[in-house]
Amino acid sequence: MSLMFGIVFFAGYIAWVLYRLVIKRDLKQHLNDFYGLTFFIGVWMLIYYFLFHKS
């Protein structure tokens, strides 16, 4: 369940970036949001990796 939430959240992030980049063309005005969300996604990817990685 939580892995599915991560995938959906990441897909929403990609959709937001593409919307700002292609449709609105104002991603440069939202760079603080972009960097913050990128950092947040990166941290969650590390958490998911360590939680679900089977060695």
N, C-alpha and C positions, 0 to 999 in steps of 0.2 A: 504494500500500500504506500509506504513512504517513498519507495523508489519511483513509483508511478507519479507521485506528487512532484518529485524532483524533475522528472522528464517533462511534465506539463509546465512547470515553472520555467524551465529552460526554453521550451518552445514559445512560451509567452514572451520571454526576454528577447528571443530572436525576432519574433513578430514585431515587438516594440521598436527594436533597432532598425529593422527594414522599413517600418512605417515612417520613422523619423528620417531615415536616409533617403528613401525613394519618393514617398508621397508628400510629406511635409517639407522636406529638404531643409530642416533646421537642426540637424544633429549637433552642429558646432555650437549652437546656443544652449544645448542640453548636455554638454560634456561632463559636467559635475554629476548629473544623474547617470550618465553612461559609465563613468569610472566607478561610481559607488555601486551600481548594480553589477558591474563586472567583477569587482572585488568580492561582493556578497556571493555571487554565483561561484566564484573560484573557491571560496572558503567552504561552501556547501558541497562542492564537488570533492574536495579533500575529505570532508567528513564522511560523505557517502562511500568514498573509496576505502577509507579505513574501517568503516562499519561493515561493509559488504564484501570486502576482499577476503577471499579464502586462500590461505597459503598451505 
